[in-house]
Amino acid sequence: MNEIKITEDFIINGEKVKLISGAVHYFRIVPEYWADTLKDLIDMGCNCVETYIPRNLHEPFHNKFDFSYIKDLEKFIKLVDDLGLYLIIRPSPYICAEWEFGGLPAWLLKENNIRLRTDDEKYLSYVDNYYSVLIPKIAKYQWTKSGPIILVQLENEYGSYRENKNYLKKLHNMLLKYGIEVPIFTSDGTWPEALEAGSYTENGVFPLANFGSDPKTNIKELEKFKNKYGIKSPIMCMEFWDGWFNKWGQEIIRRDPIDLASDAKEMLDLGSINFYMFQGGSNFGFMNGCSARGEKDFPQITSYDYDAILTEAGQKTEKYHLLREIITKKSDILPNRRKLSQYDDIKLNRKVSLFSTLDTISKKIENTNTLSFENLDHYYGYVIYEHKFSTSNDELRMRIIDARDRAKIYLNDDYVKTQYQDEIGEEIILSAKKGEENNLKILVENMGRVNYGYKLEAYSQKKGIKRGVMLDIHFTDDWTHYCIDFDKISDINWKGVYKEGPAFYEYILETENPMESYINLEGFGKGIVLVNGFNLGRFYNLGPSLSLYLPGSILRKGKNQIIVFETESIYQEKLIFNSSPVNK
């Protein structure tokens, strides 16, 4: 029987092993390309791969689980096993990862007074239900059962959020209850307060560290903490940051490859390492996270390129070759496994206003009050709030009270104003039709829930219009909610009217040789792109990213439908493709 022991080293089947690992999130890379990434990992000299598991992707609705296509966790694990790699799994109910709400499912926000990531019994009951499905899927692939999984994470950077040892104990007991046998670890920053709050030093659970530079100093702090509690465990950096994530409206962050290689060599001389990220991939759909500084939020971009060792599209970087030489002593330059294509421009085929096809593309819900996205069971994307009213004045004051994240206001289908989170609540003057019925529509976008820090508290992450809308000086009732459902794009009424405002634009790409590419969106405003129904993610002319990565595997031979949903009335008559990303 296979075994793994934790001493000052990782002892696997009786032999000391230095883990040289890379982070690869299966849910950010299309399955057709998983093997290419893992083979590149092996060629760089790694013997291990690490991944998070995002709960909100696998349990999008309470007790409704999804492990299909890009979410096929077991398929990924089997591939890792087939290629002879060790696997570190991080299944904690919270992952951070610059992922929407840190992987927590948004439906938890429907629960009043729930305390997330604590020993709150209501919260723990939901975790237990999730683990009862997830952990048995993992447990059968443990090293002790001849699978690749050698380590499992208890919680993620818990010391950066709270100190609740009873919560960590209960999480640990759940992992054991559902069959985890391999060693269990925590990972935190190396300052004493984070290690004290985030570590669980009982029952063999051991601490690892997250950092991206100055390995000697950081490992010294980790060792000091372990000595305090008499913990004997391997030296390892669980997240050795080789790049960084990016936010809308800010410059792309880069890390010098030579600086990275120098620090990585120092860490490898000290112990084991997990490069975060080996390949970042993409935040497909609406799964980008959001940073927060004080009261201001900073939604992150669709690309999770991360300036990692492989690019978003899996191309080898200078970092790859420098690290490969350090690890394997080989200096030859390996070619990329796939080629990026630049398709010819394609013309706009047809377009239609969202308002003209609202009934066919949405779930319609009427209520006296405005409802949050969560209370609508519509957790991501967009909702239109509609209210009809008459007035005795031709100018009417209006205020949206307590809403997130971005609201576009239309009166009688004419654009009035856009307000972002820090502007919502400011007074707007509506030029209404006196004595006639007026139609007020508010398009609200969830731009991504915070994935790290104190704002994970439940109320602050609810989206949509939470308290209501005031006309004159009073709240107004009777609202129709249109929850825009992008799974219903085949129902778009293209015969409807087009006018300025939120709209759908269709382009047809014909190819006999589907290959990956980038869709150039420099000439568009803000929205999302769907290719054959697959949501590539968000674009925004605020930058820094002005393109979306297009995996070749979601294309088919012949005709491919590309639909751009755009909210700012900024679009192009031609769609342009590039063989590399377009950035400001």
Helices and strands as residue ranges (DSSP letters): E 4-6, E 10-12, E 15-17, E 20-24, G 26-28, G 31-33, H 34-43, E 48-52, H 55-58, G 69-71, H 73-82, E 86-90, G 100-103, G 106-110, H 121-139, G 143-145, E 149-156, G 158-160, H 165-177, E 184-188, H 192-198, E 206-211, H 215-228, E 236-241, H 257-270, E 272-279, E 290-293, E 296-299, H 318-328, E 346-353, G 354-356, H 358-361, E 362-367, G 374-376, E 381-389, E 395-404, E 406-411, E 414-420, E 428-431, E 438-446, G 454-456, G 459-461, E 464-471, E 474-475, E 479-484, G 486-491, E 503-511, E 517-520, E 526-531, E 534-540, E 547-550, G 552-554, E 558-566, E 574-578
